[in-house]
């Protein structure tokens, strides 16, 4: 039996943060019913290339496994009434509409709570529901306005975004944590509550040491490329054939590094004895290290250093990252079964997706169904009751 096997999640969210959260819940066993716009669906269904062999966007498939999909036009009285009844039967409702939209449709938190006091109602916004409600909550904008781009990239280069929509992922994780906390409290009180996460707050809460450096010491960090503001040597270094990553976190590791490089004198050099010394004198340390690293390929250095407990590695592309995970037994992918009724009639039996990283010893993640295809019809109160939709087949009701 899965950890969340008796949980019903009504998913009004789209794009990434909300769908990521509901996929996490689905992987852990929850029944997730995804509500999409008729004829359009989730925007990410059209975000490509890349597409799979049947023309489905791989972006959508990244965060929508273990869900059923239902097309509802919330401007329609019948469809809206069905949505209300589904919310009455749900344990969790998650949405990322602009603040106020669901309230006008009778699906806001106060109305849902009145009908279903045990409901955990999660709202994900870009900048909150008050003065920031009018601002568009796109990951790129959040990375820019939230300071992340200002600390990402080369010191003498332009601000850079992270290569994945990281803020959406972080917000989805925060939302999942908040939902599970609210459900745990509900087990004691019998009452649900509202969970609110904004992308902007999720980013600020994830700045960790860079954030506390500002809030405590007033330090406004800048871009340092791959260097670390408080640790050295920690970054990207040139070896004979390419880049080597070093993440030397303490003086013992630095001494070992110097010995491996045949440069024991650097470990006792007054400029480099302590981590604080090395940070202050980083500009002098880096060429000293790279002069020694030029003698061998990056992979050779990485192997020798790891063997002696010094964090080091080569820079993989995404294919290399998955291959490395497989080589150390992490099993990074999983084949999720797909119902063979795609638009061409020749859909594969399974879709290969990234495995959920959460390992539970008794109730592991489950992969019951691949991301649903676009729902063909619209559910109405006359054609399907809520209970029928929760207990429908493995893909679309």
ROKOLRO-703804 format. One record per residue: residue number from 1; x, y, z of N, C-alpha, C in turn. Coordinates in steps of 0.2 Angstrom, whole numbers, m for minus. Last residue first. Example, Ala and Ser with C-alpha at 12.3 -4.5 7.8 and 13.67 -1.06 7.14 Angstrom:
- 2, 64, m11, 35, 68, m5, 36, 64, 0, 39
- 1, 66, m28, 39, 62, m22, 39, 66, m16, 39
END
This chain:
- 397, m54, 50, m87, m60, 47, m85, m65, 47, m91
- 396, m38, 44, m93, m43, 49, m93, m50, 46, m91
- 395, m31, 32, m84, m29, 38, m87, m34, 43, m87
- 394, m36, 21, m78, m29, 23, m76, m27, 29, m79
- 393, m53, 24, m74, m48, 20, m76, m41, 24, m75
- 392, m61, 32, m59, m61, 30, m66, m54, 26, m68
- 391, m64, 37, m47, m62, 29, m47, m62, 27, m54
- 390, m67, 50, m48, m61, 48, m44, m59, 41, m45
- 389, m78, 49, m57, m72, 52, m59, m66, 50, m55
- 388, m88, 44, m48, m86, 40, m54, m79, 42, m57
- 387, m89, 54, m39, m86, 48, m37, m84, 44, m43
- 386, m95, 64, m47, m89, 65, m45, m85, 58, m43
- 385, m104, 57, m62, m104, 60, m55, m97, 60, m53
- 384, m107, 62, m78, m102, 58, m74, m103, 62, m67
- 383, m117, 69, m85, m114, 63, m89, m109, 59, m84
- 382, m121, 80, m79, m126, 75, m81, m123, 69, m83
- 381, m110, 88, m76, m114, 85, m70, m119, 80, m72
- 380, m98, 83, m87, m103, 88, m85, m107, 84, m79
- 379, m82, 84, m95, m86, 81, m90, m92, 86, m88
- 378, m79, 84, m112, m80, 88, m106, m84, 85, m101
- 377, m67, 74, m121, m73, 77, m120, m73, 81, m114
- 376, m53, 70, m121, m57, 71, m128, m63, 75, m126
- 375, m38, 76, m114, m45, 74, m113, m49, 75, m119
- 374, m22, 73, m120, m27, 78, m119, m34, 75, m119
- 373, m15, 60, m109, m16, 63, m116, m22, 68, m115
- 372, m6, 60, m94, m12, 58, m98, m12, 62, m104
- 371, 9, 51, m91, 5, 58, m91, m1, 57, m96
- 370, 7, 34, m86, 10, 39, m89, 6, 46, m89
- 369, 3, 26, m70, 1, 28, m77, 5, 34, m79
- 368, 10, 22, m58, 4, 19, m61, 3, 20, m68
- 367, 22, 21, m49, 22, 24, m56, 16, 20, m60
- 366, 26, 26, m32, 23, 21, m37, 22, 25, m44
- 365, 38, 26, m19, 34, 29, m24, 32, 24, m29
- 364, 36, 14, m5, 40, 18, m10, 35, 21, m15
- 363, 34, 11, 9, 29, 13, 5, 32, 17, m1
- 362, 46, 7, 16, 39, 2, 16, 34, 4, 11
- 361, 56, 16, 13, 57, 9, 14, 51, 4, 13
- 360, 57, 28, 0, 53, 26, 6, 54, 18, 7
- 359, 66, 40, m8, 66, 33, m6, 62, 31, 0
- 358, 63, 52, m20, 62, 50, m13, 62, 43, m12
- 357, 65, 55, m33, 71, 54, m29, 70, 52, m22
- 356, 56, 47, m46, 56, 51, m40, 62, 50, m35
- 355, 65, 46, m62, 62, 43, m56, 62, 48, m50
- 354, 60, 53, m77, 65, 53, m72, 62, 50, m65
- 353, 53, 41, m89, 54, 47, m85, 59, 47, m80
- 352, 47, 34, m104, 53, 34, m99, 54, 41, m96
- 351, 32, 26, m106, 36, 32, m107, 41, 32, m101
- 350, 25, 11, m114, 28, 15, m108, 32, 21, m110
- 349, 21, 7, m126, 18, 4, m120, 20, 8, m114
- 348, 18, 20, m138, 22, 15, m134, 19, 13, m128
- 347, 4, 22, m149, 8, 24, m143, 12, 19, m140
- 346, m4, 21, m160, 3, 17, m160, 7, 20, m154
- 345, m14, 29, m163, m16, 22, m162, m9, 18, m161
- 344, m12, 42, m164, m10, 38, m170, m12, 31, m169
- 343, m16, 47, m152, m20, 49, m158, m18, 45, m164
- 342, m17, 32, m141, m15, 39, m143, m18, 41, m149
- 341, m19, 21, m133, m24, 24, m137, m23, 31, m139
- 340, m12, 12, m122, m11, 12, m129, m17, 15, m134
- 339, m7, 20, m108, m13, 16, m111, m12, 17, m118
- 338, 9, 16, m101, 4, 21, m105, m1, 17, m108
- 337, 19, 15, m87, 15, 12, m92, 10, 17, m95
- 336, 36, 21, m86, 29, 22, m83, 24, 19, m89
- 335, 51, 17, m82, 47, 16, m87, 39, 16, m85
- 334, 63, 28, m75, 58, 23, m74, 53, 22, m80
- 333, 80, 32, m70, 74, 33, m74, 69, 27, m72
- 332, 91, 30, m62, 88, 37, m62, 81, 37, m66
- 331, 98, 21, m52, 92, 19, m56, 88, 26, m57
- 330, 110, 21, m45, 104, 25, m43, 98, 24, m47
- 329, 122, 14, m47, 116, 11, m45, 110, 15, m43
- 328, 132, 20, m54, 133, 20, m47, 126, 17, m43
- 327, 128, 21, m67, 134, 17, m65, 135, 16, m58
- 326, 117, 29, m67, 116, 22, m68, 122, 18, m66
- 325, 123, 41, m65, 118, 39, m60, 117, 31, m61
- 324, 130, 42, m77, 134, 41, m71, 129, 39, m65
- 323, 120, 43, m86, 124, 38, m87, 128, 36, m80
- 322, 114, 56, m82, 110, 50, m82, 115, 43, m82
- 321, 126, 64, m85, 123, 63, m79, 119, 57, m77
- 320, 127, 62, m99, 132, 59, m95, 130, 59, m88
- 319, 116, 69, m103, 116, 62, m105, 122, 58, m100
- 318, 119, 82, m99, 113, 78, m96, 114, 71, m97
- 317, 137, 82, m97, 131, 85, m100, 125, 80, m97
- 316, 148, 84, m82, 144, 80, m87, 139, 84, m91
- 315, 163, 88, m77, 157, 92, m79, 153, 87, m84
- 314, 170, 78, m64, 170, 81, m71, 163, 84, m72
- 313, 175, 81, m47, 172, 78, m52, 173, 81, m59
- 312, 178, 80, m29, 180, 82, m36, 176, 78, m41
- 311, 181, 80, m13, 176, 81, m17, 178, 84, m24
- 310, 193, 69, m6, 192, 76, m9, 187, 76, m14
- 309, 195, 56, m3, 190, 59, 1, 190, 67, m1
- 308, 203, 48, m11, 206, 50, m4, 201, 55, m1
- 307, 196, 46, m22, 198, 40, m18, 201, 42, m11
- 306, 194, 58, m27, 189, 55, m24, 191, 49, m19
- 305, 207, 60, m33, 205, 64, m27, 199, 61, m23
- 304, 208, 51, m43, 213, 51, m38, 210, 54, m31
- 303, 197, 55, m51, 197, 48, m48, 202, 48, m42
- 302, 200, 68, m54, 194, 67, m51, 194, 60, m47
- 301, 212, 66, m62, 212, 69, m56, 206, 68, m51
- 300, 206, 59, m73, 212, 56, m69, 212, 59, m62
- 299, 197, 68, m78, 195, 62, m75, 200, 58, m71
- 298, 206, 78, m83, 201, 80, m77, 199, 73, m74
- 297, 223, 73, m86, 216, 74, m88, 212, 75, m82
- 296, 238, 82, m80, 234, 76, m81, 227, 78, m83
- 295, 244, 94, m79, 248, 88, m80, 244, 82, m82
- 294, 237, 105, m75, 238, 104, m82, 242, 98, m84
- 293, 237, 105, m61, 232, 101, m64, 233, 100, m71
- 292, 247, 115, m59, 248, 108, m57, 243, 103, m61
- 291, 241, 126, m63, 247, 125, m66, 249, 117, m64
- 290, 230, 127, m55, 229, 125, m62, 236, 123, m65
- 289, 235, 131, m43, 232, 124, m43, 232, 122, m51
- 288, 240, 144, m46, 244, 139, m43, 241, 132, m44
- 287, 228, 150, m50, 233, 149, m55, 238, 144, m52
- 286, 221, 150, m37, 218, 147, m43, 224, 145, m48
- 285, 228, 158, m28, 227, 151, m27, 226, 148, m34
- 284, 226, 172, m31, 233, 169, m31, 233, 161, m31
- 283, 212, 173, m30, 215, 175, m36, 223, 173, m37
- 282, 210, 170, m16, 208, 166, m21, 212, 167, m28
- 281, 213, 176, m4, 219, 175, m9, 217, 170, m14
- 280, 201, 174, 4, 204, 181, 3, 209, 181, m3
- 279, 200, 160, 4, 195, 165, 1, 198, 171, m1
- 278, 212, 156, 11, 211, 154, 4, 206, 159, 0
- 277, 209, 161, 23, 215, 164, 20, 214, 162, 12
- 276, 198, 154, 27, 197, 161, 26, 203, 164, 22
- 275, 204, 141, 27, 199, 142, 22, 198, 150, 21
- 274, 222, 143, 30, 215, 142, 32, 210, 143, 26
- 273, 233, 144, 21, 233, 139, 27, 226, 137, 29
- 272, 237, 152, 11, 232, 147, 10, 231, 142, 16
- 271, 247, 161, 14, 241, 163, 10, 235, 158, 10
- 270, 257, 153, 20, 253, 158, 24, 247, 160, 21
- 269, 258, 137, 15, 259, 144, 13, 254, 148, 17
- 268, 255, 124, 17, 258, 127, 23, 260, 135, 21
- 267, 250, 119, 5, 246, 118, 11, 248, 122, 17
- 266, 260, 121, m4, 254, 126, m4, 250, 125, 2
- 265, 269, 111, m3, 270, 118, 0, 265, 122, 0
- 264, 264, 100, m9, 263, 100, m2, 264, 107, 1
- 263, 260, 96, m23, 262, 103, m21, 260, 104, m13
- 262, 256, 85, m29, 263, 86, m28, 265, 93, m26
- 261, 242, 84, m29, 245, 88, m34, 252, 88, m34
- 260, 241, 77, m17, 239, 73, m23, 242, 77, m29
- 259, 244, 87, m8, 248, 81, m8, 247, 78, m15
- 258, 233, 96, m10, 240, 98, m12, 245, 92, m12
- 257, 222, 88, m6, 223, 90, m13, 230, 92, m15
- 256, 226, 87, 8, 226, 81, 4, 226, 83, m4
- 255, 224, 100, 11, 230, 97, 12, 231, 91, 8
- 254, 210, 101, 9, 215, 105, 5, 222, 102, 6
- 253, 205, 93, 19, 204, 91, 11, 209, 95, 7
- 252, 208, 100, 30, 211, 93, 29, 210, 91, 22
- 251, 201, 112, 29, 208, 112, 28, 211, 105, 27
- 250, 186, 109, 18, 189, 110, 25, 197, 110, 23
- 249, 180, 108, 6, 176, 111, 11, 180, 112, 18
- 248, 182, 109, m11, 186, 108, m5, 183, 112, 1
- 247, 177, 105, m24, 173, 107, m19, 176, 106, m12
- 246, 181, 106, m41, 184, 105, m34, 179, 108, m30
- 245, 180, 100, m57, 176, 103, m52, 179, 101, m45
- 244, 188, 103, m72, 188, 99, m66, 184, 103, m61
- 243, 188, 104, m90, 186, 106, m83, 186, 101, m78
- 242, 201, 98, m100, 195, 101, m99, 194, 103, m92
- 241, 214, 92, m101, 209, 91, m106, 202, 94, m106
- 240, 221, 96, m90, 224, 95, m96, 220, 95, m102
- 239, 210, 108, m81, 215, 102, m81, 218, 101, m88
- 238, 204, 122, m73, 206, 119, m80, 211, 113, m78
- 237, 190, 121, m62, 197, 122, m64, 199, 119, m70
- 236, 177, 128, m54, 179, 125, m60, 186, 127, m61
- 235, 175, 127, m36, 173, 129, m42, 176, 125, m48
- 234, 184, 131, m23, 177, 128, m24, 175, 131, m30
- 233, 197, 131, m11, 195, 131, m18, 188, 127, m19
- 232, 185, 141, m3, 190, 140, m8, 195, 135, m6
- 231, 170, 149, 2, 174, 143, 2, 179, 143, m4
- 230, 161, 160, 0, 164, 158, 7, 168, 152, 7
- 229, 156, 161, m13, 158, 167, m9, 162, 166, m3
- 228, 164, 151, m25, 159, 151, m19, 161, 157, m15
- 227, 164, 151, m43, 167, 152, m37, 161, 152, m31
- 226, 158, 152, m56, 158, 145, m52, 161, 145, m45
- 225, 154, 168, m56, 155, 162, m60, 153, 156, m56
- 224, 149, 177, m47, 156, 175, m46, 158, 169, m50
- 223, 139, 192, m45, 141, 186, m49, 148, 184, m48
- 222, 137, 197, m28, 137, 198, m35, 138, 191, m38
- 221, 127, 201, m12, 132, 197, m16, 131, 199, m24
- 220, 128, 213, m1, 124, 211, m7, 129, 207, m11
- 219, 128, 212, 17, 132, 210, 11, 127, 209, 5
- 218, 122, 213, 29, 121, 218, 24, 125, 218, 18
- 217, 122, 203, 38, 129, 207, 37, 128, 212, 32
- 216, 109, 198, 38, 113, 198, 44, 119, 203, 44
- 215, 104, 198, 25, 100, 200, 31, 104, 201, 37
- 214, 115, 194, 17, 112, 201, 16, 108, 203, 23
- 213, 118, 182, 21, 123, 187, 21, 121, 194, 20
- 212, 106, 176, 20, 108, 178, 27, 114, 182, 27
- 211, 106, 174, 6, 101, 178, 9, 103, 180, 16
- 210, 117, 166, 4, 117, 172, 1, 112, 177, 4
- 209, 112, 155, 11, 118, 158, 14, 119, 165, 10
- 208, 96, 155, 5, 100, 152, 10, 106, 157, 12
- 207, 88, 156, m5, 94, 160, m6, 99, 158, m1
- 206, 75, 152, m3, 80, 147, m6, 87, 150, m7
- 205, 67, 162, 0, 68, 157, 5, 73, 152, 3
- 204, 66, 168, m12, 70, 171, m7, 71, 166, m1
- 203, 59, 158, m19, 65, 160, m21, 69, 163, m16
- 202, 47, 159, m12, 50, 152, m13, 58, 154, m15
- 201, 43, 172, m15, 45, 170, m8, 49, 163, m8
- 200, 40, 170, m28, 45, 175, m26, 47, 173, m19
- 199, 30, 161, m29, 36, 159, m32, 41, 164, m29
- 198, 21, 158, m14, 22, 162, m20, 29, 160, m22
- 197, 9, 148, m6, 16, 148, m8, 16, 153, m14
- 196, m2, 143, 6, m1, 148, 1, 7, 148, 0
- 195, m15, 133, 12, m8, 134, 11, m7, 138, 5
- 194, m29, 133, 23, m26, 136, 17, m18, 136, 17
- 193, m35, 118, 30, m33, 125, 30, m30, 127, 24
- 192, m46, 106, 39, m41, 108, 34, m39, 115, 35
- 191, m49, 97, 54, m50, 103, 50, m44, 104, 45
- 190, m45, 87, 63, m51, 86, 58, m53, 92, 53
- 189, m35, 88, 71, m40, 93, 72, m46, 91, 68
- 188, m26, 77, 67, m27, 79, 74, m34, 83, 75
- 187, m26, 77, 53, m27, 71, 57, m28, 72, 64
- 186, m22, 90, 51, m29, 88, 50, m31, 82, 53
- 185, m9, 90, 52, m12, 93, 57, m20, 91, 57
- 184, m6, 82, 40, m4, 80, 47, m8, 83, 52
- 183, m11, 92, 31, m14, 85, 31, m12, 82, 38
- 182, m1, 102, 33, m8, 103, 34, m12, 97, 35
- 181, 10, 95, 28, 10, 97, 35, 3, 99, 37
- 180, 7, 93, 15, 8, 87, 19, 8, 89, 27
- 179, 7, 106, 10, 1, 102, 10, 1, 96, 15
- 178, 20, 110, 13, 15, 113, 16, 8, 109, 16
- 177, 27, 102, 4, 28, 101, 11, 23, 104, 15
- 176, 21, 106, m9, 21, 99, m6, 22, 98, 1
- 175, 26, 119, m9, 19, 118, m9, 18, 111, m6
- 174, 40, 117, m9, 37, 120, m4, 30, 119, m3
- 173, 40, 111, m22, 42, 107, m16, 40, 110, m10
- 172, 35, 121, m30, 32, 115, m30, 34, 111, m24
- 171, 46, 130, m28, 39, 132, m26, 35, 126, m25
- 170, 56, 123, m35, 56, 125, m27, 50, 126, m25
- 169, 51, 123, m48, 52, 117, m44, 53, 118, m37
- 168, 51, 137, m50, 45, 133, m51, 45, 127, m47
- 167, 64, 140, m50, 60, 143, m45, 53, 139, m45
- 166, 70, 133, m61, 71, 131, m54, 67, 133, m49
- 165, 69, 128, m75, 64, 133, m71, 64, 131, m64
- 164, 86, 128, m79, 80, 125, m78, 75, 129, m74
- 163, 98, 135, m79, 96, 132, m85, 90, 127, m85
- 162, 96, 151, m72, 98, 144, m71, 95, 141, m77
- 161, 100, 166, m81, 96, 162, m77, 99, 155, m76
- 160, 113, 179, m78, 111, 173, m81, 105, 169, m77
- 159, 120, 195, m82, 116, 191, m77, 113, 185, m81
- 158, 135, 195, m92, 128, 197, m90, 125, 192, m85
- 157, 152, 196, m84, 147, 194, m89, 140, 197, m88
- 156, 161, 196, m75, 161, 201, m80, 156, 200, m85
- 155, 158, 184, m67, 158, 191, m64, 158, 197, m69
- 154, 146, 174, m75, 153, 176, m74, 153, 183, m71
- 153, 131, 168, m66, 135, 170, m72, 142, 172, m70
- 152, 121, 174, m53, 122, 168, m58, 126, 171, m64
- 151, 117, 184, m45, 122, 180, m43, 124, 174, m47
- 150, 106, 189, m53, 112, 194, m51, 118, 190, m48
- 149, 97, 179, m54, 101, 181, m59, 107, 185, m58
- 148, 91, 180, m41, 95, 174, m43, 99, 176, m49
- 147, 83, 191, m38, 90, 191, m36, 94, 186, m39
- 146, 70, 192, m41, 71, 189, m35, 79, 189, m33
- 145, 69, 196, m54, 67, 201, m49, 69, 199, m42
- 144, 75, 184, m61, 77, 191, m62, 76, 196, m56
- 143, 67, 174, m57, 74, 173, m56, 77, 180, m57
- 142, 54, 179, m60, 56, 178, m53, 63, 178, m52
- 141, 55, 179, m74, 54, 185, m71, 56, 185, m63
- 140, 56, 165, m76, 62, 169, m78, 61, 176, m75
- 139, 44, 160, m71, 50, 158, m68, 56, 163, m70
- 138, 30, 172, m70, 34, 167, m74, 41, 166, m71
- 137, 18, 179, m65, 22, 174, m61, 26, 169, m66
- 136, 14, 196, m67, 14, 189, m70, 20, 185, m67
- 135, 6, 205, m55, 12, 204, m58, 12, 197, m61
- 134, m5, 207, m47, m6, 209, m54, 0, 207, m58
- 133, m2, 204, m34, m6, 200, m38, m7, 201, m45
- 132, 6, 212, m25, 9, 208, m31, 5, 204, m35
- 131, m2, 216, m15, 0, 221, m20, 3, 217, m26
- 130, m8, 200, m13, m10, 207, m12, m7, 211, m17
- 129, m4, 187, m15, m11, 189, m17, m13, 196, m16
- 128, 12, 183, m23, 7, 184, m17, 0, 186, m20
- 127, 18, 182, m35, 21, 187, m30, 16, 188, m25
- 126, 12, 170, m41, 19, 173, m43, 22, 177, m37
- 125, 5, 157, m31, 5, 163, m35, 12, 165, m37
- 124, m4, 143, m27, 2, 145, m29, 2, 152, m33
- 123, m14, 137, m14, m14, 142, m19, m6, 144, m20
- 122, m23, 123, m7, m16, 126, m9, m16, 131, m15
- 121, m32, 117, 5, m33, 121, m1, m26, 125, m2
- 120, m39, 104, 12, m32, 107, 12, m32, 111, 5
- 119, m55, 101, 19, m51, 102, 13, m44, 106, 15
- 118, m64, 100, 29, m57, 96, 30, m53, 97, 24
- 117, m75, 107, 26, m71, 109, 31, m64, 106, 32
- 116, m83, 110, 13, m79, 104, 14, m74, 107, 19
- 115, m91, 121, 12, m94, 115, 9, m90, 109, 12
- 114, m82, 131, 17, m89, 130, 20, m92, 123, 18
- 113, m71, 129, 9, m71, 127, 16, m77, 126, 19
- 112, m76, 134, m3, m74, 127, m3, m74, 125, 4
- 111, m77, 148, 0, m83, 144, m2, m82, 136, m1
- 110, m64, 151, 4, m70, 152, 9, m76, 148, 7
- 109, m56, 148, m8, m56, 145, m2, m61, 145, 3
- 108, m67, 148, m23, m62, 151, m19, m61, 147, m12
- 107, m76, 145, m32, m72, 139, m30, m66, 142, m26
- 106, m85, 154, m38, m87, 150, m32, m83, 145, m30
- 105, m78, 162, m47, m82, 156, m49, m85, 152, m44
- 104, m72, 172, m39, m78, 174, m43, m81, 168, m46
- 103, m62, 163, m34, m67, 166, m29, m73, 168, m33
- 102, m54, 161, m45, m58, 156, m42, m63, 158, m37
- 101, m48, 174, m46, m52, 171, m51, m57, 166, m49
- 100, m41, 179, m35, m48, 182, m36, m52, 178, m41
- 99, m25, 178, m42, m29, 179, m36, m36, 182, m38
- 98, m24, 167, m56, m23, 174, m54, m27, 175, m47
- 97, m22, 150, m52, m25, 155, m55, m23, 162, m52
- 96, m17, 138, m46, m12, 143, m48, m15, 149, m52
- 95, m21, 125, m34, m23, 130, m40, m18, 135, m40
- 94, m27, 111, m27, m22, 115, m28, m23, 119, m34
- 93, m35, 102, m13, m36, 106, m20, m30, 111, m21
- 92, m37, 87, m5, m33, 93, m7, m35, 96, m13
- 91, m48, 79, m4, m44, 80, 2, m40, 87, 1
- 90, m64, 81, m12, m57, 81, m12, m54, 82, m5
- 89, m78, 83, m12, m76, 76, m11, m68, 76, m10
- 88, m79, 96, m16, m82, 94, m10, m80, 87, m8
- 87, m73, 97, m28, m70, 100, m23, m73, 98, m16
- 86, m83, 90, m35, m77, 87, m35, m73, 90, m29
- 85, m93, 100, m35, m94, 94, m31, m88, 90, m31
- 84, m87, 110, m42, m88, 112, m35, m90, 105, m32
- 83, m86, 104, m55, m80, 106, m51, m81, 107, m44
- 82, m100, 103, m58, m96, 97, m57, m89, 99, m53
- 81, m102, 117, m59, m106, 113, m54, m102, 107, m52
- 80, m95, 120, m70, m93, 123, m64, m96, 119, m58
- 79, m102, 112, m80, m95, 110, m78, m93, 113, m72
- 78, m114, 120, m79, m114, 112, m78, m107, 110, m76
- 77, m110, 133, m83, m114, 131, m76, m113, 124, m74
- 76, m94, 137, m89, m101, 133, m90, m104, 132, m83
- 75, m82, 142, m86, m88, 147, m87, m94, 144, m88
- 74, m75, 131, m84, m77, 134, m78, m82, 140, m79
- 73, m75, 117, m93, m75, 124, m95, m79, 127, m88
- 72, m64, 103, m91, m70, 107, m89, m69, 114, m91
- 71, m57, 88, m94, m58, 94, m97, m65, 98, m94
- 70, m46, 79, m84, m53, 80, m86, m54, 87, m88
- 69, m35, 65, m81, m36, 72, m84, m44, 73, m86
- 68, m26, 58, m68, m31, 57, m73, m33, 64, m75
- 67, m8, 54, m65, m14, 58, m65, m19, 56, m70
- 66, 5, 49, m66, 0, 47, m60, m5, 52, m59
- 65, 14, 63, m73, 12, 56, m72, 8, 55, m66
- 64, 18, 77, m75, 11, 75, m75, 9, 68, m75
- 63, 30, 82, m78, 27, 83, m72, 20, 81, m71
- 62, 35, 79, m91, 40, 79, m85, 36, 79, m78
- 61, 25, 80, m100, 26, 74, m97, 31, 74, m92
- 60, 27, 94, m104, 21, 92, m101, 22, 85, m97
- 59, 39, 92, m111, 39, 96, m105, 33, 94, m101
- 58, 37, 84, m122, 40, 81, m116, 40, 85, m110
- 57, 21, 84, m130, 27, 88, m128, 30, 85, m122
- 56, 17, 72, m142, 16, 75, m136, 22, 79, m133
- 55, 19, 65, m154, 18, 73, m155, 17, 76, m148
- 54, 22, 52, m153, 15, 54, m155, 14, 61, m155
- 53, 36, 52, m150, 34, 50, m156, 27, 51, m158
- 52, 37, 68, m141, 38, 61, m142, 36, 59, m149
- 51, 46, 84, m144, 40, 80, m143, 42, 73, m144
- 50, 57, 97, m137, 56, 91, m141, 49, 88, m139
- 49, 48, 110, m148, 51, 104, m146, 55, 104, m140
- 48, 36, 115, m135, 41, 110, m138, 43, 113, m145
- 47, 22, 116, m127, 28, 119, m126, 34, 114, m129
- 46, 9, 111, m127, 11, 114, m133, 18, 117, m133
- 45, 7, 107, m114, 6, 102, m119, 8, 105, m126
- 44, 8, 118, m106, 14, 115, m108, 13, 109, m113
- 43, m5, 123, m104, m1, 126, m109, 5, 122, m111
- 42, m17, 110, m103, m12, 113, m99, m7, 117, m105
- 41, m31, 113, m114, m27, 109, m109, m22, 113, m106
- 40, m39, 115, m126, m32, 118, m125, m28, 114, m120
- 39, m51, 108, m126, m48, 110, m132, m41, 113, m132
- 38, m55, 114, m110, m57, 110, m116, m53, 113, m122
- 37, m42, 115, m98, m47, 119, m102, m48, 115, m108
- 36, m42, 102, m84, m39, 106, m90, m44, 110, m94
- 35, m38, 95, m69, m43, 99, m73, m40, 103, m78
- 34, m33, 80, m63, m31, 86, m66, m36, 89, m71
- 33, m34, 71, m49, m38, 72, m55, m36, 79, m57
- 32, m25, 58, m41, m24, 65, m43, m29, 66, m50
- 31, m23, 49, m27, m27, 50, m33, m28, 57, m35
- 30, m7, 46, m20, m13, 50, m20, m17, 49, m27
- 29, 6, 40, m20, 0, 36, m20, m7, 39, m20
- 28, 17, 47, m23, 16, 44, m16, 10, 40, m15
- 27, 14, 52, m35, 19, 47, m35, 19, 43, m28
- 26, 5, 62, m32, 3, 56, m35, 8, 50, m35
- 25, 13, 71, m25, 8, 67, m21, 6, 61, m25
- 24, 21, 74, m36, 24, 71, m30, 19, 68, m26
- 23, 11, 80, m44, 15, 73, m47, 18, 70, m41
- 22, 8, 91, m37, 3, 86, m38, 6, 79, m40
- 21, 20, 98, m39, 18, 96, m32, 13, 91, m33
- 20, 20, 100, m53, 26, 96, m50, 24, 94, m43
- 19, 9, 107, m55, 9, 101, m57, 15, 96, m54
- 18, 13, 120, m48, 8, 116, m46, 8, 109, m48
- 17, 25, 123, m57, 25, 122, m50, 20, 118, m47
- 16, 20, 122, m71, 26, 118, m68, 25, 117, m61
- 15, 6, 122, m80, 13, 124, m81, 17, 119, m77
- 14, m8, 122, m67, m5, 121, m74, 2, 123, m74
- 13, m21, 117, m56, m14, 120, m58, m12, 118, m65
- 12, m31, 110, m50, m33, 115, m55, m26, 119, m58
- 11, m33, 95, m45, m28, 99, m47, m30, 104, m52
- 10, m38, 87, m31, m41, 90, m36, m36, 95, m39
- 9, m34, 72, m23, m31, 78, m25, m34, 81, m31
- 8, m37, 61, m10, m39, 63, m17, m37, 70, m18
- 7, m29, 47, m2, m29, 54, m3, m32, 56, m10
- 6, m25, 34, 1, m32, 36, 2, m34, 44, 1
- 5, m12, 33, m1, m16, 29, m5, m23, 31, m5
- 4, 1, 38, 2, m5, 42, 2, m11, 39, m2
- 3, 10, 27, 3, 9, 31, 8, 3, 36, 8
- 2, 2, 11, m4, 6, 17, m4, 5, 22, 2
- 1, 4, m6, 0, 0, 0, 0, 4, 6, 0
END
